[in-house]
Amino acid sequence: MRSTMRAVRLHGIGDLRFETVASPAAPAPGMVRLRVRAVGVCGSDLHNFRTGRWIGRVPVIPGHEFSAQVLDVGEGVDTLAPGDAVVADSRVSCGQCAQCRQGRPNTCERMAYVGEACDGGYAEFVTLPARGLLKVPADLPHAVAALAEPLGVSLRVIRRLDPQRGAPILIAGAGPIGGFAALLLDHLGYGPLYIVERNAARAALLAELAHAQPIAPDPAAVAGIAGAAGLRYAIEASGSAALFNFLVGALAGGGRMAMVGIFDGHPTVDASAIVERELEIRGCSVFCEEQREALELLAPLAGRLQRLISVDVPLERLPEEFARLLEGKSAALKTVVRI
């Protein structure tokens, strides 16, 4: 085991640096030392870099969407062994608050995340508690395995939306979560699917791979897809106040929206429209058991998922990639770094 490793660390708002740092020591009891193989860039990583919303300590190594190989385990760990392929549960919940005791660890009152409360996967090595690691098939490509976390988030969104089969579903924002939600909905037999996405390359990919038809954010376009019954189901995955309000206006009476986009500030909404048309707005925070369920979907979706990701970014260029992603220039839905 080398004494140093390559890593990318967040030092503050807008300050992300590629550095050589000390490698983690041998694992303590209950802990596992990992060799990171692939790590994805999450929209929350970008948001934290830009706004500092979830900075708990600095410097810190971000990255919570990663696949890894077990190097060694601490005393008392009998569920994992060296060589096992794993992914991390991104949540660091307390297990003691009222929400955790009620079986809602995704809304923990003291929720923190890997890569914020502790070092994450933007590095060659990381040490984490064994209880937060999930085994994956050894033959699954590392870049695909790294998608277990965002796929779990997208599956949570679908559970919260709880659509009827055969009903049109409109997704605003076809980035990683919105795009993976479209892929899952198509795989699970829901739809027809429609997306509002300004990145034409992403929209075209999802039209091909998830059979999701791009439409303009226009009431006439919604009327054309929804028919006489009106639009009953929508997913807000953009974090755009304008698109959120568009969906509020587009939903028919009794319609339901699942919200997963991260917003800046406090967007204004037509609350009276929600009241008068009895709309349901359901927030979606991370996942409960959906990441474990998503692991079973990785293999059958692997071919399509690989078409939606970019894996040509080396770790040392990750700070530059953040700037490009914030400009919305990536044709891929997800940037994955091989390490």
KOLVEXDREN-293625 format. One record per residue (C-alpha): x, y, z; residue in three letters. Coordinates in steps of 0.5 Angstrom, whole numbers, plus 500, padded with zeros to 3 digits. Example, Ala and Ser with C-alpha at 12.3 -4.5 7.8 and 13.67 -1.06 7.14 Angstrom:
BEGIN
@u->525 v->491 w->516 code->ala .
@u->527 v->498 w->514 code->ser .
***
This chain:
BEGIN
@u->500 v->500 w->500 code->met .
@u->503 v->507 w->498 code->arg .
@u->504 v->512 w->503 code->ser .
@u->501 v->517 w->498 code->thr .
@u->495 v->518 w->493 code->met .
@u->492 v->522 w->488 code->arg .
@u->486 v->526 w->490 code->ala .
@u->481 v->531 w->488 code->val .
@u->480 v->536 w->494 code->arg .
@u->475 v->541 w->496 code->leu .
@u->478 v->547 w->499 code->his .
@u->472 v->552 w->499 code->gly .
@u->467 v->555 w->495 code->ile .
@u->469 v->554 w->487 code->gly .
@u->476 v->551 w->490 code->asp .
@u->477 v->544 w->487 code->leu .
@u->484 v->542 w->487 code->arg .
@u->488 v->536 w->484 code->phe .
@u->493 v->534 w->490 code->glu .
@u->498 v->528 w->492 code->thr .
@u->495 v->527 w->500 code->val .
@u->497 v->521 w->505 code->ala .
@u->493 v->515 w->503 code->ser .
@u->488 v->512 w->509 code->pro .
@u->491 v->508 w->514 code->ala .
@u->490 v->501 w->516 code->ala .
@u->482 v->500 w->517 code->pro .
@u->480 v->500 w->524 code->ala .
@u->475 v->496 w->527 code->pro .
@u->468 v->496 w->523 code->gly .
@u->472 v->499 w->517 code->met .
@u->474 v->497 w->510 code->val .
@u->479 v->500 w->506 code->arg .
@u->478 v->501 w->499 code->leu .
@u->481 v->502 w->492 code->arg .
@u->477 v->506 w->488 code->val .
@u->475 v->504 w->481 code->arg .
@u->470 v->509 w->478 code->ala .
@u->467 v->515 w->481 code->val .
@u->461 v->519 w->478 code->gly .
@u->460 v->527 w->478 code->val .
@u->453 v->528 w->482 code->cys .
@u->449 v->534 w->481 code->gly .
@u->450 v->535 w->488 code->ser .
@u->457 v->536 w->488 code->asp .
@u->457 v->541 w->483 code->leu .
@u->452 v->545 w->487 code->his .
@u->456 v->544 w->493 code->asn .
@u->462 v->547 w->489 code->phe .
@u->458 v->553 w->487 code->arg .
@u->454 v->555 w->493 code->thr .
@u->458 v->551 w->499 code->gly .
@u->451 v->549 w->501 code->arg .
@u->453 v->542 w->504 code->trp .
@u->460 v->544 w->506 code->ile .
@u->461 v->541 w->513 code->gly .
@u->469 v->541 w->513 code->arg .
@u->475 v->543 w->509 code->val .
@u->479 v->540 w->506 code->pro .
@u->475 v->534 w->504 code->val .
@u->475 v->529 w->498 code->ile .
@u->468 v->529 w->495 code->pro .
@u->465 v->523 w->491 code->gly .
@u->459 v->519 w->493 code->his .
@u->458 v->515 w->487 code->glu .
@u->463 v->510 w->486 code->phe .
@u->465 v->503 w->485 code->ser .
@u->471 v->500 w->489 code->ala .
@u->475 v->494 w->491 code->gln .
@u->476 v->491 w->498 code->val .
@u->483 v->492 w->500 code->leu .
@u->483 v->490 w->507 code->asp .
@u->478 v->490 w->513 code->val .
@u->478 v->492 w->520 code->gly .
@u->477 v->487 w->526 code->glu .
@u->470 v->485 w->526 code->gly .
@u->468 v->485 w->519 code->val .
@u->466 v->479 w->516 code->asp .
@u->461 v->481 w->511 code->thr .
@u->466 v->483 w->506 code->leu .
@u->473 v->480 w->504 code->ala .
@u->479 v->483 w->500 code->pro .
@u->478 v->483 w->493 code->gly .
@u->470 v->484 w->493 code->asp .
@u->467 v->489 w->489 code->ala .
@u->463 v->494 w->492 code->val .
@u->459 v->501 w->492 code->val .
@u->458 v->505 w->497 code->ala .
@u->451 v->508 w->500 code->asp .
@u->452 v->515 w->500 code->ser .
@u->448 v->517 w->506 code->arg .
@u->451 v->518 w->513 code->val .
@u->444 v->518 w->517 code->ser .
@u->445 v->518 w->525 code->cys .
@u->440 v->512 w->526 code->gly .
@u->437 v->515 w->533 code->gln .
@u->433 v->521 w->531 code->cys .
@u->425 v->520 w->530 code->ala .
@u->426 v->520 w->522 code->gln .
@u->431 v->514 w->523 code->cys .
@u->427 v->510 w->528 code->arg .
@u->421 v->511 w->524 code->gln .
@u->424 v->507 w->518 code->gly .
@u->426 v->514 w->514 code->arg .
@u->433 v->514 w->514 code->pro .
@u->433 v->518 w->508 code->asn .
@u->430 v->524 w->512 code->thr .
@u->435 v->523 w->518 code->cys .
@u->434 v->530 w->522 code->glu .
@u->442 v->530 w->522 code->arg .
@u->443 v->527 w->515 code->met .
@u->450 v->528 w->512 code->ala .
@u->453 v->524 w->506 code->tyr .
@u->460 v->521 w->504 code->val .
@u->464 v->526 w->501 code->gly .
@u->462 v->531 w->505 code->glu .
@u->462 v->529 w->513 code->ala .
@u->468 v->524 w->511 code->cys .
@u->472 v->523 w->505 code->asp .
@u->469 v->520 w->499 code->gly .
@u->471 v->517 w->492 code->gly .
@u->475 v->523 w->488 code->tyr .
@u->481 v->519 w->490 code->ala .
@u->485 v->512 w->489 code->glu .
@u->483 v->510 w->496 code->phe .
@u->478 v->511 w->501 code->val .
@u->476 v->508 w->508 code->thr .
@u->469 v->507 w->510 code->leu .
@u->464 v->503 w->515 code->pro .
@u->463 v->496 w->513 code->ala .
@u->455 v->497 w->514 code->arg .
@u->455 v->502 w->509 code->gly .
@u->458 v->498 w->503 code->leu .
@u->454 v->494 w->498 code->leu .
@u->457 v->488 w->494 code->lys .
@u->456 v->488 w->487 code->val .
@u->458 v->482 w->482 code->pro .
@u->465 v->482 w->480 code->ala .
@u->464 v->482 w->473 code->asp .
@u->460 v->488 w->472 code->leu .
@u->464 v->494 w->469 code->pro .
@u->466 v->499 w->474 code->his .
@u->463 v->505 w->471 code->ala .
@u->456 v->501 w->471 code->val .
@u->457 v->499 w->478 code->ala .
@u->458 v->507 w->480 code->ala .
@u->451 v->508 w->477 code->leu .
@u->448 v->504 w->483 code->ala .
@u->447 v->511 w->487 code->glu .
@u->444 v->515 w->482 code->pro .
@u->440 v->509 w->479 code->leu .
@u->437 v->508 w->486 code->gly .
@u->435 v->516 w->487 code->val .
@u->432 v->515 w->480 code->ser .
@u->428 v->509 w->483 code->leu .
@u->426 v->513 w->489 code->arg .
@u->423 v->518 w->485 code->val .
@u->419 v->513 w->481 code->ile .
@u->416 v->510 w->487 code->arg .
@u->414 v->517 w->490 code->arg .
@u->411 v->519 w->483 code->leu .
@u->407 v->512 w->483 code->asp .
@u->404 v->513 w->476 code->pro .
@u->399 v->509 w->473 code->gln .
@u->401 v->505 w->467 code->arg .
@u->399 v->507 w->460 code->gly .
@u->399 v->515 w->463 code->ala .
@u->403 v->520 w->460 code->pro .
@u->409 v->522 w->464 code->ile .
@u->413 v->529 w->463 code->leu .
@u->420 v->529 w->466 code->ile .
@u->423 v->536 w->466 code->ala .
@u->430 v->536 w->466 code->gly .
@u->434 v->530 w->463 code->ala .
@u->440 v->530 w->467 code->gly .
@u->443 v->524 w->471 code->pro .
@u->437 v->523 w->475 code->ile .
@u->431 v->525 w->470 code->gly .
@u->435 v->521 w->465 code->gly .
@u->436 v->515 w->469 code->phe .
@u->428 v->516 w->471 code->ala .
@u->426 v->516 w->464 code->ala .
@u->431 v->510 w->463 code->leu .
@u->428 v->506 w->469 code->leu .
@u->421 v->508 w->467 code->leu .
@u->421 v->505 w->460 code->asp .
@u->425 v->499 w->462 code->his .
@u->419 v->498 w->467 code->leu .
@u->414 v->499 w->462 code->gly .
@u->411 v->506 w->464 code->tyr .
@u->409 v->511 w->459 code->gly .
@u->409 v->514 w->454 code->pro .
@u->415 v->519 w->456 code->leu .
@u->416 v->526 w->455 code->tyr .
@u->422 v->530 w->456 code->ile .
@u->423 v->538 w->457 code->val .
@u->431 v->538 w->456 code->glu .
@u->435 v->544 w->453 code->arg .
@u->441 v->540 w->451 code->asn .
@u->439 v->537 w->445 code->ala .
@u->444 v->532 w->445 code->ala .
@u->442 v->529 w->451 code->arg .
@u->435 v->529 w->449 code->ala .
@u->436 v->525 w->443 code->ala .
@u->440 v->520 w->447 code->leu .
@u->434 v->519 w->451 code->leu .
@u->429 v->519 w->445 code->ala .
@u->433 v->513 w->442 code->glu .
@u->435 v->509 w->449 code->leu .
@u->429 v->511 w->453 code->ala .
@u->423 v->512 w->448 code->his .
@u->422 v->519 w->451 code->ala .
@u->420 v->524 w->446 code->gln .
@u->422 v->531 w->447 code->pro .
@u->417 v->537 w->447 code->ile .
@u->418 v->544 w->448 code->ala .
@u->416 v->547 w->455 code->pro .
@u->409 v->550 w->452 code->asp .
@u->402 v->549 w->454 code->pro .
@u->400 v->547 w->447 code->ala .
@u->405 v->542 w->447 code->ala .
@u->403 v->539 w->453 code->val .
@u->395 v->539 w->451 code->ala .
@u->398 v->535 w->445 code->gly .
@u->401 v->529 w->449 code->ile .
@u->396 v->529 w->455 code->ala .
@u->389 v->529 w->451 code->gly .
@u->382 v->530 w->454 code->ala .
@u->384 v->527 w->461 code->ala .
@u->390 v->532 w->462 code->gly .
@u->397 v->531 w->464 code->leu .
@u->397 v->527 w->471 code->arg .
@u->404 v->525 w->472 code->tyr .
@u->410 v->530 w->472 code->ala .
@u->418 v->529 w->475 code->ile .
@u->421 v->536 w->476 code->glu .
@u->429 v->534 w->476 code->ala .
@u->432 v->541 w->473 code->ser .
@u->432 v->545 w->479 code->gly .
@u->429 v->551 w->475 code->ser .
@u->424 v->555 w->478 code->ala .
@u->421 v->557 w->471 code->ala .
@u->420 v->549 w->469 code->leu .
@u->417 v->548 w->476 code->phe .
@u->412 v->553 w->475 code->asn .
@u->411 v->550 w->468 code->phe .
@u->409 v->543 w->471 code->leu .
@u->405 v->546 w->476 code->val .
@u->401 v->550 w->470 code->gly .
@u->401 v->544 w->466 code->ala .
@u->398 v->538 w->471 code->leu .
@u->391 v->537 w->471 code->ala .
@u->387 v->537 w->477 code->gly .
@u->389 v->531 w->481 code->gly .
@u->395 v->531 w->478 code->gly .
@u->402 v->529 w->482 code->arg .
@u->409 v->532 w->481 code->met .
@u->415 v->528 w->484 code->ala .
@u->421 v->533 w->485 code->met .
@u->428 v->532 w->486 code->val .
@u->431 v->538 w->483 code->gly .
@u->436 v->542 w->487 code->ile .
@u->434 v->549 w->487 code->phe .
@u->438 v->556 w->488 code->asp .
@u->434 v->560 w->493 code->gly .
@u->427 v->560 w->494 code->his .
@u->423 v->560 w->488 code->pro .
@u->416 v->563 w->487 code->thr .
@u->410 v->558 w->486 code->val .
@u->403 v->559 w->484 code->asp .
@u->400 v->556 w->491 code->ala .
@u->393 v->558 w->489 code->ser .
@u->394 v->553 w->483 code->ala .
@u->396 v->547 w->487 code->ile .
@u->390 v->548 w->492 code->val .
@u->385 v->550 w->487 code->glu .
@u->387 v->544 w->482 code->arg .
@u->388 v->539 w->488 code->glu .
@u->395 v->538 w->486 code->leu .
@u->400 v->533 w->489 code->glu .
@u->407 v->535 w->490 code->ile .
@u->412 v->530 w->493 code->arg .
@u->419 v->531 w->495 code->gly .
@u->424 v->526 w->493 code->cys .
@u->430 v->525 w->498 code->ser .
@u->436 v->520 w->496 code->val .
@u->433 v->513 w->497 code->phe .
@u->431 v->508 w->502 code->cys .
@u->432 v->501 w->500 code->glu .
@u->432 v->503 w->493 code->glu .
@u->439 v->503 w->492 code->gln .
@u->440 v->496 w->494 code->arg .
@u->434 v->494 w->489 code->glu .
@u->438 v->498 w->483 code->ala .
@u->443 v->493 w->484 code->leu .
@u->439 v->488 w->481 code->glu .
@u->437 v->493 w->475 code->leu .
@u->445 v->495 w->473 code->leu .
@u->446 v->488 w->469 code->ala .
@u->440 v->488 w->464 code->pro .
@u->441 v->496 w->463 code->leu .
@u->448 v->496 w->463 code->ala .
@u->448 v->497 w->455 code->gly .
@u->444 v->503 w->455 code->arg .
@u->447 v->506 w->461 code->leu .
@u->454 v->505 w->458 code->gln .
@u->451 v->510 w->452 code->arg .
@u->449 v->515 w->457 code->leu .
@u->456 v->516 w->461 code->ile .
@u->462 v->519 w->459 code->ser .
@u->469 v->516 w->462 code->val .
@u->474 v->519 w->459 code->asp .
@u->476 v->524 w->464 code->val .
@u->482 v->523 w->468 code->pro .
@u->482 v->524 w->476 code->leu .
@u->487 v->530 w->475 code->glu .
@u->483 v->534 w->470 code->arg .
@u->477 v->533 w->474 code->leu .
@u->477 v->541 w->477 code->pro .
@u->477 v->543 w->469 code->glu .
@u->471 v->538 w->468 code->glu .
@u->467 v->541 w->474 code->phe .
@u->467 v->548 w->470 code->ala .
@u->465 v->545 w->463 code->arg .
@u->459 v->541 w->467 code->leu .
@u->457 v->547 w->470 code->leu .
@u->456 v->550 w->463 code->glu .
@u->452 v->545 w->461 code->gly .
@u->456 v->543 w->455 code->lys .
@u->456 v->535 w->456 code->ser .
@u->453 v->531 w->451 code->ala .
@u->453 v->525 w->456 code->ala .
@u->448 v->524 w->462 code->leu .
@u->454 v->522 w->467 code->lys .
@u->461 v->524 w->467 code->thr .
@u->465 v->518 w->471 code->val .
@u->472 v->518 w->472 code->val .
@u->476 v->511 w->472 code->arg .
@u->481 v->511 w->477 code->ile .
***
